[in-house]
Amino acid sequence: MSEPTAGQPGARRGRKHIVPDAGAGPVARFACALLDLKREAGDPSYDRMRTELGAAASKSALSAATRGRGAPSWPTTWEFVRSLAVTGLGRDEETVRREWLARWEEAAGEATDSIDRPGAGERTSSADGPSPAPEPLAADPAISAPEAPPAAHPTSPVPEPVPAADPAISAPAFAAEPAAGKTRRWGSIAVAATVLVVLGLVAAVVVLATPSSRDKEAAAPHYPLPGDSSGFGGDGLPGDVTFPDGAKARYGQTFTKIWRLKNTGSVPWRSRYLQVAGGTTVLCPSPPRVPVPDAEPGQLVEVSVPVTPTGTGVCHVLWKMVDERGALVFPDRTGIFYQVTVSVE
């Protein structure tokens, strides 16, 4: 069922959304483009974009993306566009993604450039070079060097010479440190120095043995792996084992969605998972990640996920394969999904 438009009975009430001025800059133009897409899809509410069209972003994030005050993040932009253009209007997901990613990168890049430019009144370097240093002030002839003190008056008394120190009254002599004390003191210093050296060596070994973030990044595999591939179903069997697209589910009753996947490449699958990548996760909550059984090339496996609907309507959730670190194994694939209709009957 589509939502009523403004002016019709049942139309949405509330504060009117302020449309940004497209001439105000790249971010405002991008926000206007998002609003145009929203109107083209029937101008659904942000609640409906989340619950029925599967936008995996908050209402505030979706609304802020169309205000033109700041560039939205790419994940928020993609959930906004995917729910309207792909789920709502039925367009090709990969084509939509490429088109809007290019538009988002252009808007975000232009916005960053405008921020980096110096504004009016800012001080910048000149072609003539830095301003010359101020010249030193000339000496004031009225301020002359102080005159030398006058010579001592011939009648001034001559100070008496200080008597020499009495050799009989000398500084107190300190007793020589015993040889045993010196030995103990130097022994303690040697032990402390040895301990410090050992601790330094241990710390160096720990630092060298601990992999740095750059080493970890270099050791991480870069996907997709050469020869790695997957298929939805196979060997004459469908990919949906249970609850195919359009199946019915009951409100509040847990159902188990099962997919059948085939390792169609030459790379064994080890420690892989299916992870939620978007959709109506509020309507149909489930574990965010479920394991994929290890599979040799050519082997079929089944992956299951329990789902407990918390409302009624169309439940559409997208999943993608990841490794144990959460990295996308097939970054260029759109993933798999399930779509059921939840009702109270």
C-alpha positions as CSV (number, residue, x, y, z in Angstrom):
1,M,0.0,0.0,0.0
2,S,1.4,3.4,-1.0
3,E,1.3,6.4,1.3
4,P,-1.2,9.2,0.6
5,T,0.4,12.4,-0.8
6,A,0.1,15.8,0.8
7,G,-3.3,17.3,0.6
8,Q,-5.1,13.9,0.4
9,P,-7.0,12.4,3.4
10,G,-4.6,10.5,5.6
11,A,-1.5,12.5,4.5
12,R,1.3,12.8,6.9
13,R,1.2,15.7,9.3
14,G,4.1,17.4,11.0
15,R,6.8,19.9,10.4
16,K,7.5,20.7,6.8
17,H,11.0,19.7,5.5
18,I,13.0,22.7,4.4
19,V,14.5,22.1,1.0
20,P,18.1,23.3,0.7
21,D,19.2,25.8,-1.9
22,A,20.9,23.9,-4.7
23,G,23.0,26.9,-5.5
24,A,24.5,27.0,-2.0
25,G,27.2,24.4,-2.8
26,P,28.0,20.8,-3.6
27,V,26.5,19.4,-0.4
28,A,23.2,21.3,-0.9
29,R,23.0,20.1,-4.5
30,F,23.6,16.5,-3.4
31,A,20.9,16.8,-0.7
32,C,18.4,18.1,-3.4
33,A,19.3,15.1,-5.5
34,L,18.4,12.8,-2.6
35,L,15.1,14.6,-2.1
36,D,14.3,14.3,-5.9
37,L,14.9,10.5,-5.6
38,K,12.7,10.3,-2.5
39,R,9.8,12.1,-4.4
40,E,10.3,9.9,-7.4
41,A,9.8,6.8,-5.1
42,G,6.5,8.2,-3.8
43,D,7.9,10.4,-1.0
44,P,7.8,7.7,1.7
45,S,8.3,8.6,5.3
46,Y,11.7,7.8,6.9
47,D,9.9,5.3,9.1
48,R,8.6,3.5,6.1
49,M,12.0,3.7,4.4
50,R,13.4,1.8,7.4
51,T,10.6,-0.7,8.2
52,E,9.3,-1.5,4.7
53,L,12.0,-0.6,2.3
54,G,14.9,-1.8,4.5
55,A,17.1,1.3,5.0
56,A,19.5,0.2,7.7
57,A,20.1,3.7,9.1
58,S,18.3,5.8,11.8
59,K,15.6,8.3,11.0
60,S,17.7,11.2,12.1
61,A,20.6,10.1,9.8
62,L,18.3,9.7,6.8
63,S,16.7,13.1,7.5
64,A,20.0,14.9,8.0
65,A,21.3,13.6,4.6
66,T,18.6,15.8,2.9
67,R,19.2,19.0,4.9
68,G,22.4,20.1,3.0
69,R,24.2,21.2,6.1
70,G,26.9,18.5,6.0
71,A,27.9,15.7,3.6
72,P,26.4,12.4,4.8
73,S,28.6,9.3,5.1
74,W,28.7,6.8,2.3
75,P,27.0,4.1,4.3
76,T,24.1,6.4,5.2
77,T,23.9,7.6,1.6
78,W,23.8,4.0,0.2
79,E,21.1,2.9,2.6
80,F,19.0,6.0,1.6
81,V,19.5,5.4,-2.1
82,R,19.3,1.5,-2.0
83,S,15.9,1.5,-0.2
84,L,14.4,3.9,-2.6
85,A,16.0,3.1,-6.0
86,V,16.6,-0.6,-5.6
87,T,13.9,-1.9,-3.2
88,G,11.3,0.8,-4.0
89,L,11.8,1.4,-7.7
90,G,13.2,-2.0,-8.6
91,R,16.4,-0.7,-10.4
92,D,19.6,-2.7,-10.8
93,E,21.6,-2.5,-7.6
94,E,25.1,-2.4,-9.1
95,T,24.2,0.3,-11.6
96,V,22.6,2.4,-8.9
97,R,25.6,1.9,-6.6
98,R,28.1,3.0,-9.2
99,E,26.1,6.1,-10.2
100,W,25.5,7.3,-6.7
101,L,29.0,6.5,-5.4
102,A,30.4,8.7,-8.1
103,R,27.9,11.5,-7.2
104,W,28.7,11.2,-3.5
105,E,32.5,11.3,-4.1
106,E,32.1,14.4,-6.3
107,A,30.0,16.2,-3.7
108,A,32.2,15.2,-0.7
109,G,35.4,16.1,-2.7
110,E,34.2,19.5,-3.7
111,A,33.0,20.2,-0.1
112,T,36.4,19.3,1.2
113,D,38.2,21.5,-1.3
114,S,36.0,24.5,-0.4
115,I,36.9,24.0,3.3
116,D,40.6,23.9,2.5
117,R,40.6,27.2,0.6
118,P,41.7,30.2,2.7
119,G,38.8,32.6,3.4
120,A,38.6,36.3,3.0
121,G,40.9,38.2,5.3
122,E,43.2,35.2,5.8
123,R,46.9,36.0,5.6
124,T,48.8,34.1,2.9
125,S,52.3,34.2,1.6
126,S,53.2,37.0,-0.9
127,A,55.3,36.8,-4.1
128,D,57.4,39.7,-2.7
129,G,58.5,37.5,0.2
130,P,58.1,38.2,3.9
131,S,58.0,41.7,5.3
132,P,61.4,43.2,6.0
133,A,62.4,43.2,9.6
134,P,62.2,46.6,11.4
135,E,65.5,48.5,11.3
136,P,67.2,48.9,14.7
137,L,66.8,52.3,16.4
138,A,69.8,54.6,16.3
139,A,71.5,55.2,19.6
140,D,70.4,58.3,21.4
141,P,73.4,60.6,22.0
142,A,71.8,61.8,25.2
143,I,72.0,58.2,26.5
144,S,75.7,57.5,26.7
145,A,77.7,54.8,28.3
146,P,78.2,55.3,32.0
147,E,81.4,57.0,33.0
148,A,84.2,55.0,34.7
149,P,84.1,55.4,38.5
150,P,86.5,58.0,39.8
151,A,89.9,57.0,41.1
152,A,90.2,56.3,44.8
153,H,90.8,59.5,46.8
154,P,94.5,59.6,47.9
155,T,93.3,60.1,51.5
156,S,91.0,57.1,51.5
157,P,92.1,54.5,53.9
158,V,93.8,51.4,52.3
159,P,92.0,48.2,53.3
160,E,94.1,45.9,55.5
161,P,95.2,42.7,53.9
162,V,93.3,39.6,54.8
163,P,95.4,37.3,56.9
164,A,96.4,34.0,55.4
165,A,94.7,30.9,56.6
166,D,96.3,29.3,59.6
167,P,97.7,26.0,58.5
168,A,96.9,24.6,61.9
169,I,93.2,25.3,61.3
170,S,92.3,23.2,58.3
171,A,89.2,21.5,56.9
172,P,88.2,18.4,58.9
173,A,89.7,15.3,57.4
174,F,87.2,12.5,56.3
175,A,88.1,9.0,57.2
176,A,88.9,6.9,54.2
177,E,86.1,4.5,53.1
178,P,86.9,0.9,54.0
179,A,87.7,-1.3,51.1
180,A,84.8,-3.7,51.9
181,G,82.3,-0.8,51.7
182,K,83.6,0.2,48.2
183,T,83.3,-3.4,47.1
184,R,79.7,-3.7,48.2
185,R,78.7,-0.3,46.7
186,W,80.2,-1.1,43.3
187,G,78.7,-4.6,43.4
188,S,75.2,-3.1,43.9
189,I,75.7,-0.7,41.0
190,A,76.8,-3.6,38.8
191,V,73.8,-5.7,39.7
192,A,71.4,-2.8,39.0
193,A,73.1,-2.1,35.6
194,T,72.8,-5.8,34.7
195,V,69.1,-5.8,35.6
196,L,68.5,-2.8,33.5
197,V,70.3,-4.3,30.5
198,V,68.3,-7.6,30.8
199,L,65.0,-5.6,31.0
200,G,66.0,-3.6,28.0
201,L,66.7,-6.8,26.0
202,V,63.4,-8.3,27.1
203,A,61.5,-5.2,26.0
204,A,63.3,-5.2,22.6
205,V,62.4,-8.8,22.0
206,V,58.8,-8.2,22.9
207,V,58.6,-5.2,20.6
208,L,60.3,-7.1,17.7
209,A,58.1,-10.1,18.3
210,T,54.8,-8.1,18.4
211,P,53.5,-7.6,14.9
212,S,52.8,-4.0,14.0
213,S,49.5,-2.8,12.5
214,R,51.3,-2.5,9.1
215,D,52.5,-6.1,9.5
216,K,49.0,-7.2,10.3
217,E,47.6,-5.4,7.3
218,A,50.2,-6.9,5.0
219,A,49.4,-10.4,6.4
220,A,45.7,-10.0,5.9
221,P,44.4,-11.5,2.7
222,H,43.2,-9.2,-0.1
223,Y,39.8,-10.2,-1.4
224,P,38.5,-11.5,-3.7
225,L,41.1,-14.3,-3.6
226,P,42.2,-15.6,-7.1
227,G,40.0,-18.5,-8.0
228,D,37.5,-18.0,-5.2
229,S,33.8,-18.1,-6.2
230,S,30.4,-19.1,-4.8
231,G,27.0,-20.1,-6.3
232,F,23.5,-19.8,-5.0
233,G,22.3,-23.4,-5.0
234,G,23.8,-25.9,-7.5
235,D,23.7,-29.4,-8.8
236,G,20.1,-28.9,-9.8
237,L,19.1,-27.8,-6.3
238,P,17.6,-24.3,-5.5
239,G,19.4,-21.8,-3.2
240,D,16.3,-21.3,-1.0
241,V,15.9,-24.4,1.2
242,T,13.2,-22.8,3.4
243,F,11.0,-19.6,3.2
244,P,11.6,-18.6,-0.5
245,D,10.9,-15.1,-1.5
246,G,7.3,-14.0,-0.7
247,A,6.8,-16.8,1.9
248,K,4.5,-16.0,4.9
249,A,5.8,-15.7,8.4
250,R,3.9,-15.2,11.6
251,Y,4.4,-12.2,14.0
252,G,6.3,-13.2,17.2
253,Q,7.0,-16.8,16.0
254,T,10.6,-17.7,15.2
255,F,11.3,-19.2,11.8
256,T,14.6,-20.5,10.4
257,K,15.8,-19.3,7.0
258,I,18.1,-21.8,5.3
259,W,20.2,-21.1,2.1
260,R,22.1,-23.6,0.0
261,L,25.5,-22.4,-1.2
262,K,28.1,-24.0,-3.4
263,N,31.8,-23.5,-3.5
264,T,32.2,-23.1,-7.3
265,G,35.8,-21.9,-7.1
266,S,39.2,-23.5,-6.4
267,V,39.7,-22.0,-2.9
268,P,38.6,-24.0,0.2
269,W,36.3,-22.1,2.5
270,R,37.6,-21.9,6.1
271,S,36.2,-19.8,9.0
272,R,33.7,-17.9,7.0
273,Y,30.4,-16.3,7.9
274,L,27.2,-14.7,6.6
275,Q,26.8,-11.2,8.1
276,V,23.9,-8.8,7.9
277,A,24.5,-6.0,5.4
278,G,21.3,-4.1,5.6
279,G,17.5,-4.3,5.4
280,T,14.6,-4.4,7.8
281,T,16.6,-5.6,10.8
282,V,14.3,-3.8,13.2
283,L,11.2,-5.7,11.9
284,C,13.0,-9.0,11.7
285,P,15.9,-9.2,14.3
286,S,18.3,-12.1,14.1
287,P,22.0,-12.8,15.0
288,P,24.2,-10.3,13.1
289,R,26.5,-13.1,12.0
290,V,26.0,-16.9,11.4
291,P,28.8,-19.4,10.5
292,V,29.2,-20.9,7.0
293,P,30.3,-24.6,7.2
294,D,33.8,-25.2,5.8
295,A,33.6,-26.3,2.2
296,E,36.0,-27.8,-0.3
297,P,35.8,-26.7,-4.0
298,G,32.6,-28.1,-5.6
299,Q,30.9,-28.8,-2.2
300,L,27.4,-27.7,-1.3
301,V,26.7,-26.4,2.2
302,E,23.6,-25.1,4.0
303,V,23.6,-21.9,6.1
304,S,20.7,-21.2,8.5
305,V,19.7,-18.2,10.5
306,P,16.9,-17.9,13.1
307,V,14.5,-14.9,12.8
308,T,11.8,-13.7,15.2
309,P,9.6,-11.0,13.6
310,T,8.6,-8.1,16.0
311,G,6.1,-6.5,13.7
312,T,4.0,-7.0,10.5
313,G,4.9,-6.1,7.0
314,V,7.5,-7.0,4.4
315,C,10.7,-8.3,5.9
316,H,13.8,-7.9,3.6
317,V,17.3,-8.5,5.0
318,L,20.5,-8.6,3.0
319,W,23.5,-10.8,3.9
320,K,27.1,-11.0,2.7
321,M,30.0,-13.5,3.2
322,V,32.9,-12.3,5.4
323,D,35.9,-13.8,7.0
324,E,36.6,-14.1,10.8
325,R,37.8,-10.5,10.8
326,G,34.6,-9.2,9.2
327,A,36.2,-8.4,5.9
328,L,34.0,-8.9,2.8
329,V,35.1,-12.1,1.0
330,F,33.3,-11.1,-2.3
331,P,33.3,-7.3,-2.1
332,D,31.9,-6.9,-5.6
333,R,28.9,-9.2,-5.1
334,T,25.5,-8.0,-4.0
335,G,25.1,-10.8,-1.5
336,I,22.0,-12.9,-0.8
337,F,18.7,-12.0,1.0
338,Y,15.5,-13.3,2.3
339,Q,12.1,-11.6,1.9
340,V,9.0,-12.8,3.7
341,T,5.7,-11.2,4.6
342,V,4.9,-11.1,8.3
343,S,1.3,-11.2,9.5
344,V,-0.6,-12.0,12.7
345,E,-2.4,-15.0,11.0
